[in-house]
Amino acid sequence: MSEKIQAQMSIYDKLQILTDAAKYDVACTSSGVEKRGDGTGMGNCSQAGICHSFSADGRCISLLKILFTNECIYDCKYCINRSSNDVVRTSFTPDEICTLTIEFYRRNYIEGLFLSSGILKNPNYTMELIYAALYKLRHVYNFQGYIHVKAIPGADSSLVQKVGFLADRMSVNLELPTAEGLRLLAPHKSRKNILTPMRMVQERVKENRKEIVTYRSAPRFVPAGQSTQMIVGATPETDYQILNVAESLYKKFELKRVFYSAFVSVNEDKALPAKTNEGPSLLREHRLYQADWLLRYYKFEAKELLDEKNPNFNIFLDPKCNWALKHLEFFPVEVNRADYDTLLRVPGIGYKSALRIVKARRFSKLKFEDLKKMGVVLKRALYFLTCDGKMMYRTKLEEDYITRNLLNTKEKLPDSVTGLTYRQLSLFDDVNFTENQVRQIL
């Protein structure tokens, strides 16, 4: 084994360094799979979630998130662990990975492991070390909990496949939304090397499903599917470009999740955006996650949410509200007659509340008070709905008017933000209800 792996450093010191180095990888999610232990080992896996998730009884469930090594042969301009940076380098051994996971699990700190890595020597060498760690964890320490592992682009497909039979979820980081951005900031990486293991995992998952049908005892390959991550803001792609890339990944590679990571400036480089006092664009990241949710659960397409003329989201409005305001010709929607798919497009109505509406209206006509009980967010939905042909109160179906009331601004917004120059309209203009009466309804 390499002398780099045998560096004289305590396991605790390594843990301090390699957990900190892993914090920029956000492609960390709930397991999405139910897997019970067979009684011969320790641990199990629950659909309730693993990292930063909450179970049905309110428990926050987490996992040990570490890098195998922060050594790296690549010099990606945005990465804290790039080869040209002068940082303390260290690596775990496979046994240390096992020890940490088991001891943390026994103390009820974690329910699983998230393991990523820099590239030590070459992709195959790194993947072999990861495989050795997971094999020992599964077959020597009998750990049956959740494991999320990163596939190393450029590693031999047979190695990736062997690791896939030991992990619950696997991810390959796309890194940047476009090949142009990758060439600019990560010239040692290529889009082909990233997409190749992604495709292999997809095809092997399909084959494995057939094997399980034929042979129920067949081992499961990446049962929780695969995900990816891309950095937002390091390169000049628009939200429209990013969302189209995500949509393509969902359709072509059947990914479970695409994660968006707001660019954090940790290096000085002329190819990177200049540092500002405003910090990372977390609100833009948040809007992309909301739009991603619309793609996966609300039957929207990227081309509906944005286009080349309007390539970026209004960060002050959630994407569904933004879409509705640009398509007022579809509104108002009559709650007692609209089909499920139409209800899903109404701001303030989620897929659960839409289902409740469809079920409840079979027995009686719904009123706004009923919608509130079903989980509809009326402060957004009231502009786009009618109940039995009537709106909640007399209002203007105009983009400017609704936008100002949704933003709930008390002072005039700058033209550069909204393009609006009208006076601030009260929520209660053109209505005879008192403010207290409306609050009671809401």
N, C-alpha and C positions, 0 to 999 in steps of 0.2 A: 504494500500500500504506500501511496505517496507520502513523503515527509511532510508535505503541507497538511495532510490529515492528522499527523502526529504532533502538531504544534503544542508546546508546553503551555497550556492554559486550562484553568479549571472549567468544568462543565457549566458552572454558574456564570463565569465570565463570558463563555461562548454564548450562553443563552441570552445574556444582556445584549450582546452585539448582533446576534442573528435574528432575534425577535424585532429589534429596532430596524434592521435592514429589510425586514419583510413587511413593514407597515405601509409601504407604497403600493403593495399588491392588493387591490380591492376585490378581486374575483373570488370572493369567499362567501359562500352562501349556505343556506339550509340544505340538508341532505336530499330531500325530495324522495326518499326511499324508505320503506319499512323493512327492517332486517333484524330478526331476533336471534340472540345467541343460542347455540345448541346445547349449552350446559357444560361443555368441556373446556371452554375458555372464559374470557371476561369481556364484557361490553356488548352492546347492541346498538342498533341504529333506528332512530325514530323519524317519521315524516314531519314531526313538529318542528324540526330545524336543528341546526348545529351552531353556526356562528352568528352572533348578534341577532338571534331569533328568540321568540317566546313560545312556549308550549301552551297547551290549552289551560293548564292550571296556573299560568302566569310566570313560570320559571324562565329565567334567561339562560339559554344554553349556549355554550361557547366551545371553541376548540383551540388547541395549541397551534399557533401560526408562526412558522419559522422558515428560514432558509437553511438548506443543507450546508451551503457555503456562500460567502460573499466574495470569494475569489471569482474572477471572470476574465476571460480572454477577449471579450468584446469591449468596445469603447463607445457605447451608445451615449450620445451627448446629454440626454436628459436623466441618466441613471446615476444615483449616488455611488453605486458599486462598479462604475466603469473602470476599466483597467488603468486609465491615466490618473485616477484620483488617489490621493495619498490618505488612505484610511486604513485602520487596523483590520487585517485580514485573518480569518479563521474558518474552520470547518468542523462539523460534527463527524464522528464516526457512526457507522450504522448502529453499533451497540448503544451509543449515547442517545441516538434518536429513540431507540426502543426504551431505554431507561427513563428518559424524560416523559414519554407518552404514558407509560405504565404508571409511573409514580404520580404524575399529575392526575391520571384517571382515578387511581386508588384514593386520592385525597378529594375526589369529587370536584376538582377544578375544571375539568374538561370532559367532553363526551367523544372527542375525536381529534384528528390531526389534519392540519393543512400544511403541506410540504411543497415548497418551491425551492429554487436554487439558482445561483449564478452558474457559469460554465467553467468547470475546472478541467484544464487540459484540452478537452474536446467534448462534443455532445454525447458520444457513446460512453466515454469514461464516466461522465456525470450521471448518465442514465443507469449505468451499471451499479453505481454506488446507491442510487435511490432504490433500485430494485433489491439490492442486498438488504437495505434497511427495512423495506416493507415486507420482504420475505421472512425475515427474522421476527418482525412484529406479529405477523399473521401465524407463522408455523412454529416458531420457537416459544414466543411469549403468549401465543393463543389469543391475541387481541382481535375481537370481533366487532369493534366499534367502527365509526365512520372515518374514512380516510379520503381526503381530496388531495390530489397530486398534480403537479405540473408536468406535462410532457415537454421534453426538450426538443425544439426544432432542430432538425439535422441529424437526430439520433436514428439508428437503424430501426425500421418498423417492427422487427421481431422483438426488440427490447421494449419498445412502447407497448406492444401487445402483451408481453409478460407482466409489465407493471399494471396494465389495465385489468388483469384478472385478480389483482391484489387490492385495487382501489375501488371506491364507490363512485367517485366523480373524478373526471380528468379535465384539465383545461390547457389550452395552448393560447398564449397571449398574442393577439393580433398586433399589439403595441401601438400602432398609429393607423388612422382610418384609411389612408391611401398608400399606394406603392411609392408615390413621389415623396411623401413625408418620411417614409421608411428609408429611402435612399439618402435623404438629407440628414436625418438625425441618427440613423442606425445602419450605416452602410455595410456592416458585416452581416446583417440579416437580410433575408429576402422573403418576399411574399410567398413564393413557391415553397420554401422550407417550412413556413408557418402553416400553410393550407394543406400540405401533404399529410402530416399526422392527424389533422382535423378530419380529413376525408377518410383516412384509414380507420379512425375510431368510429366514425359514423357507419361505415360499411361493416365493421366487425360487430358493432352493436346489433345490427340487423341480422347478421348470421347467427349471433348468439341467441337471439329470440327464437329462431327456428330450432336451434339445438336444444333449448330448454323445453320446447313443445314436444320434441321427439324423445329426448332423454331428460327427465325431470331432475336428475341428479347432476346435470351438467353444470360446471362452474359458471358464475355470472360475470360478464364482462362489462365494466363501467355501468352498473345498474342505475345510477342516478344521472347518467348522461354526461354531456360535456358543456363547458362554458368558455367564454373568452373575455378579454379586457382590452379596451383601447383608451389611450390618453387623449383628453380633449383640451385643446388650447395651445398645445406645443407647436402645432402647424396650423396654417390658415384655413382649414376646411370649414365650411358652413354647417349649420345644424342639418340642413337639407341633405348634404353629402353624407354626413355621419349617419343619419337616420336611414338613408338608402343602403348604406353598407350593412347596417344592423339587420334591416329587413332581408337583404340578400343572404346573410349568414343564417338567419332563422329558416328561410325557405330551402336553401341549397345544402346546408349542413345539419339541419334539425337541432340546433343548439338549444339548450335549456335556458340559458341566460347570456345576455351581452352586458358587460359591466362598463361603466363610463367613469374615468378617473380624471378629475380636474387637474390640469398641469400644475405641479408644484416646482418652483424654481429652486433647485438644490446645487446647481453648477453654474459657473460663469462661462458662457460661450456665445459668440456672436451669431450663431445659427439659432439660438433660443430666443424667445420673447424676452424683452427687457424686464427686470424686476420692478414691481410696483409695490406701493404700500397697501394696496387693496387686497392682497392675498389672492389665492386661487379663485377661479370663477365657479364657486360652489353652487350659485343659483342657476347658472347655465347647466351644470351637471344635473341638478335637480330636475330641471325642465326636460332634459333628455331622458331621464328615468321615467318621468310621467308619460312622455310620448311613447317610450318603449312599452310601457304598460298598455297604452291604447292599441299598439300593434299586436300585442300578444293576447289581450283579453277582450278588447272592444271592437274588433274587426275593422279597424282603420287601416289605411295604407299610407305609406310615407308621402306619396304624391298628393294625398288629400290634405295632409297637415301643413305641408310647405311646398313651395315651388321655386323656380329660378328667379321669379320676380320678388318673392318674399322668402328668402332662403334661411332666415333665422327666426327663432321664437321671440315673442315679446316676453322678456323675463319677468314682467310684472303680472302676467296672466298665465294660468295653467293652460297647456296645449288644447284641451277640449274646449275651454271657454274661448280661446283664441280662434279655433276652428268655427265655433258656433257664431261668433260675431262676424265672421267673414261669409257666413252662409245663412243669413237671417231669412232667406226665402223658404227654408225648411221649417220655420217656426212661426207661431207657437204650435206645440205638439199637444194633441188631446190625450190626456192620460188614460181615459177610459176606452180608447179605441186603438191607439198606436200599438204596433207589434213590438216584440221584444227587442229586435235589432234597432228600431227607431228610438226606443226609450234609452238604449245604451248610449246614444249620441247626445243626450240632453245633459248639459253641465249640472252637476249635483246629484246625478243618478248613477249609482254603481251597478255592477252586474248582479249583486245580491238583491239590492233594492228593486231593480228592474224585474227580477224574478218574483219578488213578493208582490209587486204591483199586478203582474199578469195573473197570479193565482188569486189575489184578493178581489179583483174586480169581477170575477165570475159570480160573486154572491151579492155585491151591491156596488153602486156608483161611488167612486172615491172622491174625497174632498181633500183640500190642502192639509187639514189637520191629520188626516189619515196618512198622507205621504210623509209627514214629519215623523210619525211613529214607525214608519217602515225604513227609516234611515236616510231619506232623501235630504240633501243639504239645500233647504229652501232659499237661503240667502243668495244662492247662485241659480237654482232651478226656476224660481218664480218668474223670471223674465222670459222663459222659453216654454212654459206650460200653461195649459188650460185644464180646468176640471169642470166637466159638463158644460163646455163652451165658454167658460168665464175664466179670466185671469184672476190672480189673487187680489190685485187691485188695478185700477186704470193706470196704464203705463205706456211709455213710448217704445215701440219696437224699432229703435234706432241705435246704430252702432256707437255713436258718441255718447249718448245718454246712458246706455247700459254699461259701457266701458268705465265711465266715471263712477258709477255707483258700485260696480264690482271692485274697482280699485279702492273705493271708499276714501278718496283723498279729500283733505280739508282745504288744500290750497291748489292753485292752478299748477299743473305739471308743465315742465318745459316742453316746447314744441319738438325738440330733438328726441324726446321719449315717445310721445304719443301722436304728434302732429295735430293736436287739438288746441284750439285757442278760446273755446267757449267758456263761460263762467261755470263754476262748480254747481251741479244740480243736486238738490237734496233727494234722498231716497223717497221722500214723501211729497214731492211736487206732484200736482195733478191728482191728488187723492184726498178723500175725506176722512180716512182712518187717522187716528192719533198715533204717535210713535209708540206709546205704551201698548196700544191694541195690537200693532204689528209684532212687537216683541213677544207678546203672549202667544201669537200664532207660531213664531219662529222658535 
